[in-house]
Each structure stands twice: as structure tokens, then as C-alpha cells.
Amino acid sequence: MAQAAESVTSGPRDLRTLAEEIAREVAARHADSVDREARFPSEAIAALKQARLLSAHVPASLGGDGCSLQELIEMCEVLGEHCASTAMVFAMHQIEVVCLVQHGAASPWFQGYLRRVAASQRLIASVTSEVGVGGSMRTSICAVERQHERFRLTKDATTISYGVQADDLLITARAAGDSAPGDQALLLLQKEDYQLKRLGTWDALGMRGTCSAGGTVEGVASVEQILSTPFADIAAQTMVPVSHLLWSALWSGIAASAVGRAAAWVRGEARKAPGTTPPAALRLAEVHAELQSMRASVAAMASEYQTIRADPRRTSELSGMGFALRVNNLKVNASRAVTRIVEAALQICGIHGYKNDSPFSVGRQLRDALSASLMVANDRIYAANAAVLLVQKEI
Ligand SMILES: Cc1cc2nc3c(=O)[nH]c(=O)nc-3n(C[C@H](O)[C@H](O)[C@H](O)COP(=O)(O)OP(=O)(O)OC[C@H]3O[C@@H](n4cnc5c(N)ncnc54)[C@H](O)[C@@H]3O)c2cc1C
């Protein structure tokens, strides 16, 4: 990781290679203990901080690398291949950074904050879930209580990944005490602004290193820490598409990891009987094709999103029904593909894939993959798409 300590002022860095080195040399080495002990991937996140990758997307003028969304996608995939929990922590942090860059960079307070993210590699967690609304991100019960230049907020969240380890929290709430449940604001609380209380537990099937226990956040901060763009726009234009892209990329990484193990198994079988093709090689070819389709879907959506983003005259398209439908389809398709692919890899490796202590084990990958369809329930997304399809005539 020689490049890691290099100054960011010495020119553009190869961030994908840096992330790959950390994924291979640090995240992979600790992935099994992170999973077994359901502990935060502290070694990998420390390495990402040391390499200044938490500020990869912060504009260079504010001390970051100003990297593209495409680079974030590539970093999430390579991290996902070696430790899905590390990749999910990295992805969620980057989703928050992209929201702040897109919707806060015009505000002096948020400019100062992004400088602090770059200087101190602050880790940001997301608090969109809430007791009483389940996974409905576009509904809040809690509300911002303004008192002159300050506000107060109490939010009871069902799930906050790495809430304990995070420095700061990006939180949804009703914009004011008399706002409707869908009239939301997005606000940032820094460590010194809040207390995290009544923490629940996180002994989950997979994604165990994300440490996603629930908890109650109580905070008081300056009203400057509330983004001026309504959350409805932030969600449609940035948070949802970027989440679906970065999650799908890291799920591709999980799928690639399982296919890699299946390929190693099949090659081993082929070596035992030179000149013959093991029967499982056909299944390998089949699952490899599915992995390619999964990656192609992420690439196509990323290309469409970045093209629209690059043209300010097309921003309104991001709030349109057609775009929402396609970006939602990416999420439901990728979340289903990852479990199918890992399950196919398990069938190829057979008992060696099923055993936890085998080099061909895909147990961790399968358990991590199963979170994908729950992370904003697929049925919730299908319900949203169904409503669009009732009125949109173009298929
Ligand atoms: C690994 C992981 C990390 C997470 N990290 C965070 C985090 O950092 N911050 C955060 O805020 N949240 C986080 N979440 C929570 C996540 O975003 C969702 O809020 C949560 O997974 C949804 O929980 P739920 O299944 O109880 O709720 P719901 O979405 O309410 O679903 C409950 C049930 O109702 C069904 N359902 C819901 N809506 C509909 C509908 N319209 N039509 C038909 N059926 C429907 C669902 O299919 C499901 O069966 C995380 C989740 C996971 C898995």
C-alpha cells in the first residue's frame, strides 16, 4: 500500500488500485473473524482512512480526490469481493458523502464540514429507518424542532449500521412539527451534537460486520446543518440512485467472490483428470454469464445516471417516473441475482462450498447476499414500481 500515504496534492491517484490493495491485503485477511465475531471491520476501515479513501468523492477544492461515481462503484465491487461488511460500510458512507456534495456544497457550513471529512476522514452513518414506519425511507414520524438558530431532534431508528463507530449521522426527519410524514428534511449531526441511546443488538444472519443495531438518537445542533433541498428531491436525484448503484456493485463483488471459488474448485477437478471437462464446468460457464449480466446492468445504469447528472438541463429527469422505475429495477434485479449466483456456486462446489472451513466455502457470501432483498424490502420497491406502471404507458 505504498501509494496510500501519498499526498493528495500530487495529482490524481489510482483509487481503484488502492482499494483493491486494501481489499486483498487487509479486508480479506480479517473477513472471517469480522463475520464470526459480528465485529466492525476496524482494520479495513482504518486502512481506508489511512489511504484517505473516505474523502475520495469530496471535491479536490475541499481537500478530497473529487473522484467520479464510476470510481466509487469500482471500489465497492472490489471491496465486496473480499469483505462484504467492509464494502457495505464504505458504500453507505460514500452515499452520504455524495448527497452532501450534490446538495450541500453551495452552503458554507457544508463546505466546512466536507473539508473536515477530508482532513479527519470522518465516517458518516445513515439514519433513515424509524420505529413505526419500517423501511419506508420516504416517511418520518420524528420532526425537526426549531428554536431560533438551533434545532432539536429525537429519532428512534430500527437499524443504524456502524452507529457506534460512526463520527457523524445523516438523518431524515419531518421538516417541522406540523409537516406531513412525507415532508422530510435531511440533516447532519456531528458526534458532539448527539447521544446514541438504547442500542439494540446485531446478531444477524449476514452482513454481520456492519453492526447494524437500532437505537435512539437525541441531538441538538445549528439549523445550518439541515440541507436546504427537500429530502424528496435528494432521495429521487441522489440517495436512491447512488444507493442502488453502490449496493448493486458490492453485491456483484459478493457474486464474483463465489464464482471465483467455484472456478477454483472446477479447475482443481479438471487437473485430477487431464483432457476431460468436469461436468460442473458447464454450470460454471452458466453462472459466469449471469455474473456478466449483473455487472452489465450496473454499468448501464451508472452510465445513464452519470450522463443525466452531467447535464443540469436534465436534472428533472431524475425525479421522473421512468428513471425511478429503471433504478429500482436495478436494485431488485441485482439483489435477486446475487443470491442466485452464490447459490449456483454452492451447487458447483458441493459439500466443499457448504463447509465453513473449506477454501471453497461460500457460506459467508450466501448469508451476506441474503440481506440484499431486505435492505429496503424488494416488495416495497415492487409496490412503488407497480404504481408507476399503472400510469406510465411506455414499457
Ligand atoms: C445489512 C443492513 C444494513 C442496514 N443499515 C441501515 C442503516 O444504516 N440505516 C438505516 O436507516 N437503515 C438500515 N437498514 C434498514 C433498511 O434500510 C430497511 O429499513 C430495513 O431493512 C427494512 O426493515 P423491515 O423489513 O422490517 O421493514 P419493511 O420495509 O417495512 O418490510 C416489512 C415487511 O413488509 C413488506 N412490505 C413493506 N412494504 C410493502 C409494500 N408496499 N407492499 C408489499 N409488501 C411490503 C416487506 O416485504 C416485508 O415483508 C439496514 C438493513 C440491512 C439489512
The ligand as an ORCA input file, in Angstrom:
! r2SCAN-3c Opt
* xyz 0 1
  C     -27.464     -5.034      6.380
  C     -28.430     -3.930      6.608
  C     -27.952     -2.674      6.946
  C     -28.860     -1.616      7.166
  N     -28.353     -0.406      7.520
  C     -29.209      0.621      7.747
  C     -28.705      1.887      8.148
  O     -27.510      2.082      8.276
  N     -29.592      2.875      8.389
  C     -30.935      2.699      8.243
  O     -31.674      3.644      8.465
  N     -31.449      1.508      7.874
  C     -30.606      0.469      7.628
  N     -31.106     -0.751      7.262
  C     -32.541     -0.904      7.257
  C     -33.142     -0.951      5.851
  O     -32.827      0.168      5.149
  C     -34.638     -1.162      5.962
  O     -35.188     -0.132      6.688
  C     -34.977     -2.418      6.655
  O     -34.192     -3.484      6.167
  C     -36.432     -2.731      6.404
  O     -36.914     -3.437      7.519
  P     -38.254     -4.288      7.519
  O     -38.028     -5.452      6.629
  O     -38.666     -4.547      8.909
  O     -39.334     -3.273      7.044
  P     -40.346     -3.101      5.847
  O     -39.716     -2.484      4.648
  O     -41.439     -2.325      6.454
  O     -40.844     -4.541      5.454
  C     -41.586     -5.384      6.322
  C     -42.375     -6.380      5.502
  O     -43.406     -5.693      4.799
  C     -43.309     -5.934      3.404
  N     -43.648     -4.705      2.699
  C     -43.283     -3.468      3.039
  N     -43.822     -2.577      2.193
  C     -44.569     -3.267      1.334
  C     -45.388     -2.916      0.238
  N     -45.555     -1.642     -0.104
  N     -46.014     -3.898     -0.438
  C     -45.855     -5.169     -0.097
  N     -45.112     -5.580      0.959
  C     -44.476     -4.638      1.648
  C     -41.847     -6.337      3.175
  O     -41.689     -7.127      2.024
  C     -41.580     -7.133      4.442
  O     -42.076     -8.422      4.303
  C     -30.242     -1.825      7.027
  C     -30.701     -3.092      6.659
  C     -29.827     -4.137      6.444
  C     -30.360     -5.469      6.041
*
